[in-house]
């Protein structure tokens, strides 16, 4: 597969986002007075995956081991810059006002970070003219053409793995124990900005002690999923659309009772 691409400065990818950040980027974002949310999902983990399963190994690297009831799980935590409307750094001319210090994920977009995913222009915010054959080659034979971008994608994956212990300590310090079921949805926590920055700094300290995050409760907006998790021994609960939990649930599927 060959794809052509170049940014046209449309600004569409800079609006209404939950933008994944590294721990260092999240601290800087909070320091500047912007909101960071904590997105949590957990995946049942009865045993180790095939070493050749690139996607499963990627998920393992970016998660920490825990349990939900009697069910072994791995928990993925994402620190996300959250904003409605335009990014606070987006200028009127649709250029980035923080370009030299923009997050890694912004530098990588629209390339995919997860192994094995094929870049689909229809799933991206970029307009059709971005993908015109007149633009430079972006994907060649199914691989990102630019070696510097390929290196940046690997750096992003490595940073994600390196940040895992900090995220585990952070969740423990904040008392976060609710997660969505992987590939079905996320539980989105919105801690106070000052408290989040304080605990993130503590969790990032070189001498920070290990602090397991404890037992996790798995939430889903699909009743059959909750029932199946219960049969597997998990601590699970259904997201009642009429209830108001202290967090937001972002499901990938319609709610079903």
ChimeraX commands (.cxc) that place a marker at each C-alpha (Angstrom):
marker #1 position 0.00,0.00,0.00 radius 0.5
marker #1 position 1.22,3.49,-0.88 radius 0.5
marker #1 position -0.30,6.66,0.59 radius 0.5
marker #1 position 0.53,10.28,-0.06 radius 0.5
marker #1 position 0.07,12.90,2.63 radius 0.5
marker #1 position 0.95,16.45,3.67 radius 0.5
marker #1 position -0.58,18.69,6.32 radius 0.5
marker #1 position -2.76,21.46,4.84 radius 0.5
marker #1 position -3.11,23.42,8.11 radius 0.5
marker #1 position -6.86,22.83,8.23 radius 0.5
marker #1 position -6.78,22.65,12.04 radius 0.5
marker #1 position -9.40,19.91,12.16 radius 0.5
marker #1 position -7.14,17.58,14.15 radius 0.5
marker #1 position -6.68,20.27,16.82 radius 0.5
marker #1 position -10.26,20.42,18.12 radius 0.5
marker #1 position -12.31,18.57,20.75 radius 0.5
marker #1 position -9.64,16.12,21.83 radius 0.5
marker #1 position -8.43,13.87,24.57 radius 0.5
marker #1 position -4.80,14.02,23.50 radius 0.5
marker #1 position -2.54,11.27,24.90 radius 0.5
marker #1 position 0.51,12.69,26.68 radius 0.5
marker #1 position 3.67,11.29,28.18 radius 0.5
marker #1 position 4.11,11.81,31.92 radius 0.5
marker #1 position 6.52,14.70,31.28 radius 0.5
marker #1 position 4.16,16.27,28.76 radius 0.5
marker #1 position 1.22,15.94,31.17 radius 0.5
marker #1 position 3.17,17.70,33.91 radius 0.5
marker #1 position 3.99,20.56,31.54 radius 0.5
marker #1 position 0.37,20.77,30.36 radius 0.5
marker #1 position -0.87,20.97,33.94 radius 0.5
marker #1 position 1.82,23.49,34.86 radius 0.5
marker #1 position 0.43,25.76,32.14 radius 0.5
marker #1 position -3.02,25.59,33.71 radius 0.5
marker #1 position -4.65,23.20,31.22 radius 0.5
marker #1 position -6.79,20.17,32.05 radius 0.5
marker #1 position -5.46,16.62,32.04 radius 0.5
marker #1 position -7.78,13.65,32.52 radius 0.5
marker #1 position -6.87,10.10,33.52 radius 0.5
marker #1 position -8.33,7.43,31.22 radius 0.5
marker #1 position -8.36,3.86,32.54 radius 0.5
marker #1 position -9.13,0.54,30.89 radius 0.5
marker #1 position -8.40,-2.99,32.05 radius 0.5
marker #1 position -8.01,-6.19,30.08 radius 0.5
marker #1 position -8.47,-9.73,31.44 radius 0.5
marker #1 position -5.04,-11.37,31.47 radius 0.5
marker #1 position -5.28,-15.09,32.24 radius 0.5
marker #1 position -1.82,-15.78,30.80 radius 0.5
marker #1 position 1.00,-14.37,28.76 radius 0.5
marker #1 position 0.31,-13.77,25.06 radius 0.5
marker #1 position 2.18,-15.21,22.10 radius 0.5
marker #1 position 5.55,-13.41,21.86 radius 0.5
marker #1 position 4.84,-12.92,18.15 radius 0.5
marker #1 position 1.51,-11.17,18.80 radius 0.5
marker #1 position 2.75,-7.59,18.33 radius 0.5
marker #1 position -0.47,-5.91,19.42 radius 0.5
marker #1 position -0.77,-7.99,22.61 radius 0.5
marker #1 position 2.87,-7.38,23.46 radius 0.5
marker #1 position 2.36,-3.65,22.88 radius 0.5
marker #1 position -0.59,-3.69,25.28 radius 0.5
marker #1 position 1.46,-5.59,27.84 radius 0.5
marker #1 position 4.32,-3.09,27.70 radius 0.5
marker #1 position 2.04,-0.13,28.31 radius 0.5
marker #1 position 0.07,-1.66,31.21 radius 0.5
marker #1 position 0.60,-2.86,34.77 radius 0.5
marker #1 position -0.54,-6.12,36.34 radius 0.5
marker #1 position -3.39,-6.06,38.85 radius 0.5
marker #1 position -6.63,-7.86,39.57 radius 0.5
marker #1 position -10.36,-7.30,39.61 radius 0.5
marker #1 position -11.95,-9.59,42.16 radius 0.5
marker #1 position -10.47,-12.99,41.32 radius 0.5
marker #1 position -9.66,-12.06,37.73 radius 0.5
marker #1 position -6.10,-11.16,36.74 radius 0.5
marker #1 position -6.04,-8.02,34.59 radius 0.5
marker #1 position -3.63,-5.56,33.10 radius 0.5
marker #1 position -4.52,-1.87,33.44 radius 0.5
marker #1 position -3.77,0.72,30.77 radius 0.5
marker #1 position -3.71,4.34,31.97 radius 0.5
marker #1 position -3.63,7.28,29.58 radius 0.5
marker #1 position -2.96,10.87,30.64 radius 0.5
marker #1 position -4.89,13.01,28.20 radius 0.5
marker #1 position -4.92,16.72,27.52 radius 0.5
marker #1 position -8.64,17.46,27.31 radius 0.5
marker #1 position -10.31,20.41,25.66 radius 0.5
marker #1 position -13.56,21.28,23.93 radius 0.5
marker #1 position -13.21,23.42,20.84 radius 0.5
marker #1 position -9.77,24.46,19.69 radius 0.5
marker #1 position -6.54,23.40,21.36 radius 0.5
marker #1 position -5.36,26.24,23.62 radius 0.5
marker #1 position -2.20,26.45,21.50 radius 0.5
marker #1 position -3.99,26.74,18.13 radius 0.5
marker #1 position -3.55,30.18,16.58 radius 0.5
marker #1 position -6.01,31.99,14.34 radius 0.5
marker #1 position -3.99,31.05,11.25 radius 0.5
marker #1 position -4.40,27.35,12.24 radius 0.5
marker #1 position -0.72,27.04,13.13 radius 0.5
marker #1 position 0.47,25.63,16.44 radius 0.5
marker #1 position 1.59,28.25,18.93 radius 0.5
marker #1 position 3.54,25.56,20.80 radius 0.5
marker #1 position 5.05,23.91,17.72 radius 0.5
marker #1 position 8.58,23.38,19.01 radius 0.5
marker #1 position 7.24,21.79,22.22 radius 0.5
marker #1 position 4.11,20.10,20.90 radius 0.5
marker #1 position 3.28,16.63,22.27 radius 0.5
marker #1 position 4.78,13.58,20.63 radius 0.5
marker #1 position 1.40,12.32,19.46 radius 0.5
marker #1 position 0.92,15.57,17.51 radius 0.5
marker #1 position 4.27,15.06,15.80 radius 0.5
marker #1 position 3.27,11.52,14.80 radius 0.5
marker #1 position -0.28,12.17,13.58 radius 0.5
marker #1 position -1.77,10.90,11.30 radius 0.5
marker #1 position 0.50,7.85,11.49 radius 0.5
marker #1 position -0.57,4.98,13.71 radius 0.5
marker #1 position 1.31,4.18,16.92 radius 0.5
marker #1 position -0.25,0.81,17.69 radius 0.5
marker #1 position 1.54,-2.05,15.89 radius 0.5
marker #1 position -0.38,-3.78,13.16 radius 0.5
marker #1 position -2.87,-0.99,12.50 radius 0.5
marker #1 position -3.24,0.15,8.91 radius 0.5
marker #1 position -3.55,3.87,8.37 radius 0.5
marker #1 position -7.05,4.62,7.07 radius 0.5
marker #1 position -7.51,8.18,5.73 radius 0.5
marker #1 position -11.27,7.91,6.29 radius 0.5
marker #1 position -10.62,7.55,10.04 radius 0.5
marker #1 position -8.52,10.72,10.22 radius 0.5
marker #1 position -9.58,14.35,10.55 radius 0.5
marker #1 position -7.45,15.47,7.59 radius 0.5
marker #1 position -9.33,16.69,4.47 radius 0.5
marker #1 position -9.20,14.82,1.13 radius 0.5
marker #1 position -6.64,17.20,-0.35 radius 0.5
marker #1 position -4.18,16.10,2.34 radius 0.5
marker #1 position -4.10,12.67,0.72 radius 0.5
marker #1 position -3.78,13.82,-2.88 radius 0.5
marker #1 position -1.31,11.93,-5.08 radius 0.5
marker #1 position 0.42,15.28,-5.57 radius 0.5
marker #1 position 1.54,15.16,-1.93 radius 0.5
marker #1 position 4.77,13.42,-0.81 radius 0.5
marker #1 position 4.72,9.68,-0.23 radius 0.5
marker #1 position 3.84,9.02,3.40 radius 0.5
marker #1 position 3.30,5.26,3.44 radius 0.5
marker #1 position 5.30,3.00,1.14 radius 0.5
marker #1 position 4.67,-0.76,1.01 radius 0.5
marker #1 position 2.58,-0.43,4.18 radius 0.5
marker #1 position 5.37,1.24,6.15 radius 0.5
marker #1 position 5.91,4.87,7.16 radius 0.5
marker #1 position 8.31,6.21,4.54 radius 0.5
marker #1 position 10.14,8.75,6.73 radius 0.5
marker #1 position 12.79,7.03,8.92 radius 0.5
marker #1 position 12.70,9.90,11.41 radius 0.5
marker #1 position 8.96,9.41,11.87 radius 0.5
marker #1 position 9.43,5.67,12.30 radius 0.5
marker #1 position 11.98,6.38,15.02 radius 0.5
marker #1 position 9.58,8.80,16.70 radius 0.5
marker #1 position 6.82,6.17,16.73 radius 0.5
marker #1 position 9.18,3.74,18.44 radius 0.5
marker #1 position 10.19,6.45,20.90 radius 0.5
marker #1 position 6.51,7.00,21.71 radius 0.5
marker #1 position 6.03,3.28,22.38 radius 0.5
marker #1 position 9.13,3.20,24.58 radius 0.5
marker #1 position 8.02,6.28,26.53 radius 0.5
marker #1 position 4.61,4.70,27.08 radius 0.5
marker #1 position 6.26,1.63,28.58 radius 0.5
marker #1 position 8.69,3.64,30.71 radius 0.5
marker #1 position 5.82,5.69,32.18 radius 0.5
marker #1 position 3.87,2.67,33.44 radius 0.5
marker #1 position 5.27,2.57,37.02 radius 0.5
marker #1 position 4.58,6.30,37.43 radius 0.5
marker #1 position 0.99,5.83,36.30 radius 0.5
marker #1 position 0.47,2.93,38.69 radius 0.5
marker #1 position 1.73,5.01,41.62 radius 0.5
marker #1 position -0.39,7.94,40.47 radius 0.5
marker #1 position -3.59,5.87,40.43 radius 0.5
marker #1 position -2.82,4.55,43.90 radius 0.5
marker #1 position -2.16,8.04,45.26 radius 0.5
marker #1 position -5.39,9.40,43.76 radius 0.5
marker #1 position -7.46,6.39,44.79 radius 0.5
marker #1 position -8.49,5.54,41.24 radius 0.5
marker #1 position -9.87,2.03,40.90 radius 0.5
marker #1 position -12.58,2.20,38.21 radius 0.5
marker #1 position -11.71,1.17,34.65 radius 0.5
marker #1 position -13.54,0.39,31.47 radius 0.5
marker #1 position -13.15,-3.00,29.83 radius 0.5
marker #1 position -10.47,-2.89,27.16 radius 0.5
marker #1 position -11.80,-2.47,23.60 radius 0.5
marker #1 position -15.25,-1.59,24.95 radius 0.5
marker #1 position -14.75,1.73,26.69 radius 0.5
marker #1 position -12.82,3.95,29.07 radius 0.5
marker #1 position -13.50,5.32,32.52 radius 0.5
marker #1 position -12.38,8.94,32.48 radius 0.5
marker #1 position -11.33,10.50,35.77 radius 0.5
marker #1 position -11.02,14.28,36.11 radius 0.5
marker #1 position -8.90,15.02,39.20 radius 0.5
marker #1 position -8.38,18.56,40.42 radius 0.5
marker #1 position -5.59,20.09,38.33 radius 0.5
marker #1 position -3.43,21.11,41.28 radius 0.5
marker #1 position -3.83,17.75,43.02 radius 0.5
marker #1 position -3.06,15.86,39.84 radius 0.5
marker #1 position 0.10,17.88,39.21 radius 0.5
marker #1 position 1.24,17.41,42.81 radius 0.5
marker #1 position 0.72,13.65,42.80 radius 0.5
marker #1 position 2.19,13.29,39.31 radius 0.5
marker #1 position 5.38,14.96,40.48 radius 0.5
marker #1 position 5.53,12.73,43.55 radius 0.5
marker #1 position 4.92,9.61,41.49 radius 0.5
marker #1 position 7.64,10.67,39.03 radius 0.5
marker #1 position 10.33,11.19,41.69 radius 0.5
marker #1 position 13.35,8.92,41.36 radius 0.5
marker #1 position 12.92,7.72,44.95 radius 0.5
marker #1 position 9.14,7.22,44.77 radius 0.5
marker #1 position 8.28,3.91,46.47 radius 0.5
marker #1 position 6.36,1.18,44.69 radius 0.5
marker #1 position 2.66,1.60,45.35 radius 0.5
marker #1 position 0.31,-0.93,43.73 radius 0.5
marker #1 position -2.98,0.63,42.74 radius 0.5
marker #1 position -5.06,-2.13,44.36 radius 0.5
marker #1 position -8.24,-3.88,43.23 radius 0.5
marker #1 position -9.96,-2.57,40.11 radius 0.5
marker #1 position -13.65,-2.54,39.31 radius 0.5
marker #1 position -14.48,-3.09,35.65 radius 0.5
marker #1 position -17.32,-1.04,34.19 radius 0.5
marker #1 position -19.24,-1.54,30.98 radius 0.5
marker #1 position -22.40,-0.07,29.48 radius 0.5
marker #1 position -23.30,-3.50,28.09 radius 0.5
marker #1 position -25.13,-5.77,30.51 radius 0.5
marker #1 position -24.02,-9.05,28.84 radius 0.5
marker #1 position -20.40,-7.97,29.29 radius 0.5
marker #1 position -20.94,-7.28,32.98 radius 0.5
marker #1 position -22.62,-10.65,33.44 radius 0.5
marker #1 position -19.76,-12.47,31.70 radius 0.5
marker #1 position -17.15,-10.63,33.77 radius 0.5
marker #1 position -19.04,-11.64,36.91 radius 0.5
marker #1 position -18.97,-15.29,35.85 radius 0.5
marker #1 position -15.18,-14.93,35.43 radius 0.5
marker #1 position -14.86,-13.69,39.00 radius 0.5
marker #1 position -14.29,-10.03,38.21 radius 0.5
marker #1 position -15.55,-7.11,40.24 radius 0.5
marker #1 position -17.75,-5.57,37.57 radius 0.5
marker #1 position -20.64,-3.15,37.28 radius 0.5
marker #1 position -23.01,-1.78,34.67 radius 0.5
marker #1 position -22.89,1.88,33.71 radius 0.5
marker #1 position -26.41,3.13,34.38 radius 0.5
marker #1 position -27.02,6.02,31.94 radius 0.5
marker #1 position -29.25,7.66,34.58 radius 0.5
marker #1 position -26.65,7.52,37.34 radius 0.5
marker #1 position -23.99,10.14,38.04 radius 0.5
marker #1 position -20.74,8.42,39.07 radius 0.5
marker #1 position -17.73,10.58,39.99 radius 0.5
marker #1 position -16.23,9.90,36.57 radius 0.5
marker #1 position -17.25,9.79,32.91 radius 0.5
marker #1 position -17.69,6.63,30.87 radius 0.5
marker #1 position -16.81,6.75,27.18 radius 0.5
marker #1 position -18.14,3.59,25.54 radius 0.5
marker #1 position -17.38,2.33,22.06 radius 0.5
marker #1 position -20.79,0.66,21.73 radius 0.5
marker #1 position -24.38,1.67,22.47 radius 0.5
marker #1 position -25.62,1.02,25.98 radius 0.5
marker #1 position -27.57,-2.20,26.46 radius 0.5
marker #1 position -29.45,-3.29,29.55 radius 0.5
marker link #1:1,2 radius 0.2
marker link #1:2,3 radius 0.2
marker link #1:3,4 radius 0.2
marker link #1:4,5 radius 0.2
marker link #1:5,6 radius 0.2
marker link #1:6,7 radius 0.2
marker link #1:7,8 radius 0.2
marker link #1:8,9 radius 0.2
marker link #1:9,10 radius 0.2
marker link #1:10,11 radius 0.2
marker link #1:11,12 radius 0.2
marker link #1:12,13 radius 0.2
marker link #1:13,14 radius 0.2
marker link #1:14,15 radius 0.2
marker link #1:15,16 radius 0.2
marker link #1:16,17 radius 0.2
marker link #1:17,18 radius 0.2
marker link #1:18,19 radius 0.2
marker link #1:19,20 radius 0.2
marker link #1:20,21 radius 0.2
marker link #1:21,22 radius 0.2
marker link #1:22,23 radius 0.2
marker link #1:23,24 radius 0.2
marker link #1:24,25 radius 0.2
marker link #1:25,26 radius 0.2
marker link #1:26,27 radius 0.2
marker link #1:27,28 radius 0.2
marker link #1:28,29 radius 0.2
marker link #1:29,30 radius 0.2
marker link #1:30,31 radius 0.2
marker link #1:31,32 radius 0.2
marker link #1:32,33 radius 0.2
marker link #1:33,34 radius 0.2
marker link #1:34,35 radius 0.2
marker link #1:35,36 radius 0.2
marker link #1:36,37 radius 0.2
marker link #1:37,38 radius 0.2
marker link #1:38,39 radius 0.2
marker link #1:39,40 radius 0.2
marker link #1:40,41 radius 0.2
marker link #1:41,42 radius 0.2
marker link #1:42,43 radius 0.2
marker link #1:43,44 radius 0.2
marker link #1:44,45 radius 0.2
marker link #1:45,46 radius 0.2
marker link #1:46,47 radius 0.2
marker link #1:47,48 radius 0.2
marker link #1:48,49 radius 0.2
marker link #1:49,50 radius 0.2
marker link #1:50,51 radius 0.2
marker link #1:51,52 radius 0.2
marker link #1:52,53 radius 0.2
marker link #1:53,54 radius 0.2
marker link #1:54,55 radius 0.2
marker link #1:55,56 radius 0.2
marker link #1:56,57 radius 0.2
marker link #1:57,58 radius 0.2
marker link #1:58,59 radius 0.2
marker link #1:59,60 radius 0.2
marker link #1:60,61 radius 0.2
marker link #1:61,62 radius 0.2
marker link #1:62,63 radius 0.2
marker link #1:63,64 radius 0.2
marker link #1:64,65 radius 0.2
marker link #1:65,66 radius 0.2
marker link #1:66,67 radius 0.2
marker link #1:67,68 radius 0.2
marker link #1:68,69 radius 0.2
marker link #1:69,70 radius 0.2
marker link #1:70,71 radius 0.2
marker link #1:71,72 radius 0.2
marker link #1:72,73 radius 0.2
marker link #1:73,74 radius 0.2
marker link #1:74,75 radius 0.2
marker link #1:75,76 radius 0.2
marker link #1:76,77 radius 0.2
marker link #1:77,78 radius 0.2
marker link #1:78,79 radius 0.2
marker link #1:79,80 radius 0.2
marker link #1:80,81 radius 0.2
marker link #1:81,82 radius 0.2
marker link #1:82,83 radius 0.2
marker link #1:83,84 radius 0.2
marker link #1:84,85 radius 0.2
marker link #1:85,86 radius 0.2
marker link #1:86,87 radius 0.2
marker link #1:87,88 radius 0.2
marker link #1:88,89 radius 0.2
marker link #1:89,90 radius 0.2
marker link #1:90,91 radius 0.2
marker link #1:91,92 radius 0.2
marker link #1:92,93 radius 0.2
marker link #1:93,94 radius 0.2
marker link #1:94,95 radius 0.2
marker link #1:95,96 radius 0.2
marker link #1:96,97 radius 0.2
marker link #1:97,98 radius 0.2
marker link #1:98,99 radius 0.2
marker link #1:99,100 radius 0.2
marker link #1:100,101 radius 0.2
marker link #1:101,102 radius 0.2
marker link #1:102,103 radius 0.2
marker link #1:103,104 radius 0.2
marker link #1:104,105 radius 0.2
marker link #1:105,106 radius 0.2
marker link #1:106,107 radius 0.2
marker link #1:107,108 radius 0.2
marker link #1:108,109 radius 0.2
marker link #1:109,110 radius 0.2
marker link #1:110,111 radius 0.2
marker link #1:111,112 radius 0.2
marker link #1:112,113 radius 0.2
marker link #1:113,114 radius 0.2
marker link #1:114,115 radius 0.2
marker link #1:115,116 radius 0.2
marker link #1:116,117 radius 0.2
marker link #1:117,118 radius 0.2
marker link #1:118,119 radius 0.2
marker link #1:119,120 radius 0.2
marker link #1:120,121 radius 0.2
marker link #1:121,122 radius 0.2
marker link #1:122,123 radius 0.2
marker link #1:123,124 radius 0.2
marker link #1:124,125 radius 0.2
marker link #1:125,126 radius 0.2
marker link #1:126,127 radius 0.2
marker link #1:127,128 radius 0.2
marker link #1:128,129 radius 0.2
marker link #1:129,130 radius 0.2
marker link #1:130,131 radius 0.2
marker link #1:131,132 radius 0.2
marker link #1:132,133 radius 0.2
marker link #1:133,134 radius 0.2
marker link #1:134,135 radius 0.2
marker link #1:135,136 radius 0.2
marker link #1:136,137 radius 0.2
marker link #1:137,138 radius 0.2
marker link #1:138,139 radius 0.2
marker link #1:139,140 radius 0.2
marker link #1:140,141 radius 0.2
marker link #1:141,142 radius 0.2
marker link #1:142,143 radius 0.2
marker link #1:143,144 radius 0.2
marker link #1:144,145 radius 0.2
marker link #1:145,146 radius 0.2
marker link #1:146,147 radius 0.2
marker link #1:147,148 radius 0.2
marker link #1:148,149 radius 0.2
marker link #1:149,150 radius 0.2
marker link #1:150,151 radius 0.2
marker link #1:151,152 radius 0.2
marker link #1:152,153 radius 0.2
marker link #1:153,154 radius 0.2
marker link #1:154,155 radius 0.2
marker link #1:155,156 radius 0.2
marker link #1:156,157 radius 0.2
marker link #1:157,158 radius 0.2
marker link #1:158,159 radius 0.2
marker link #1:159,160 radius 0.2
marker link #1:160,161 radius 0.2
marker link #1:161,162 radius 0.2
marker link #1:162,163 radius 0.2
marker link #1:163,164 radius 0.2
marker link #1:164,165 radius 0.2
marker link #1:165,166 radius 0.2
marker link #1:166,167 radius 0.2
marker link #1:167,168 radius 0.2
marker link #1:168,169 radius 0.2
marker link #1:169,170 radius 0.2
marker link #1:170,171 radius 0.2
marker link #1:171,172 radius 0.2
marker link #1:172,173 radius 0.2
marker link #1:173,174 radius 0.2
marker link #1:174,175 radius 0.2
marker link #1:175,176 radius 0.2
marker link #1:176,177 radius 0.2
marker link #1:177,178 radius 0.2
marker link #1:178,179 radius 0.2
marker link #1:179,180 radius 0.2
marker link #1:180,181 radius 0.2
marker link #1:181,182 radius 0.2
marker link #1:182,183 radius 0.2
marker link #1:183,184 radius 0.2
marker link #1:184,185 radius 0.2
marker link #1:185,186 radius 0.2
marker link #1:186,187 radius 0.2
marker link #1:187,188 radius 0.2
marker link #1:188,189 radius 0.2
marker link #1:189,190 radius 0.2
marker link #1:190,191 radius 0.2
marker link #1:191,192 radius 0.2
marker link #1:192,193 radius 0.2
marker link #1:193,194 radius 0.2
marker link #1:194,195 radius 0.2
marker link #1:195,196 radius 0.2
marker link #1:196,197 radius 0.2
marker link #1:197,198 radius 0.2
marker link #1:198,199 radius 0.2
marker link #1:199,200 radius 0.2
marker link #1:200,201 radius 0.2
marker link #1:201,202 radius 0.2
marker link #1:202,203 radius 0.2
marker link #1:203,204 radius 0.2
marker link #1:204,205 radius 0.2
marker link #1:205,206 radius 0.2
marker link #1:206,207 radius 0.2
marker link #1:207,208 radius 0.2
marker link #1:208,209 radius 0.2
marker link #1:209,210 radius 0.2
marker link #1:210,211 radius 0.2
marker link #1:211,212 radius 0.2
marker link #1:212,213 radius 0.2
marker link #1:213,214 radius 0.2
marker link #1:214,215 radius 0.2
marker link #1:215,216 radius 0.2
marker link #1:216,217 radius 0.2
marker link #1:217,218 radius 0.2
marker link #1:218,219 radius 0.2
marker link #1:219,220 radius 0.2
marker link #1:220,221 radius 0.2
marker link #1:221,222 radius 0.2
marker link #1:222,223 radius 0.2
marker link #1:223,224 radius 0.2
marker link #1:224,225 radius 0.2
marker link #1:225,226 radius 0.2
marker link #1:226,227 radius 0.2
marker link #1:227,228 radius 0.2
marker link #1:228,229 radius 0.2
marker link #1:229,230 radius 0.2
marker link #1:230,231 radius 0.2
marker link #1:231,232 radius 0.2
marker link #1:232,233 radius 0.2
marker link #1:233,234 radius 0.2
marker link #1:234,235 radius 0.2
marker link #1:235,236 radius 0.2
marker link #1:236,237 radius 0.2
marker link #1:237,238 radius 0.2
marker link #1:238,239 radius 0.2
marker link #1:239,240 radius 0.2
marker link #1:240,241 radius 0.2
marker link #1:241,242 radius 0.2
marker link #1:242,243 radius 0.2
marker link #1:243,244 radius 0.2
marker link #1:244,245 radius 0.2
marker link #1:245,246 radius 0.2
marker link #1:246,247 radius 0.2
marker link #1:247,248 radius 0.2
marker link #1:248,249 radius 0.2
marker link #1:249,250 radius 0.2
marker link #1:250,251 radius 0.2
marker link #1:251,252 radius 0.2
marker link #1:252,253 radius 0.2
marker link #1:253,254 radius 0.2
marker link #1:254,255 radius 0.2
marker link #1:255,256 radius 0.2
marker link #1:256,257 radius 0.2
view
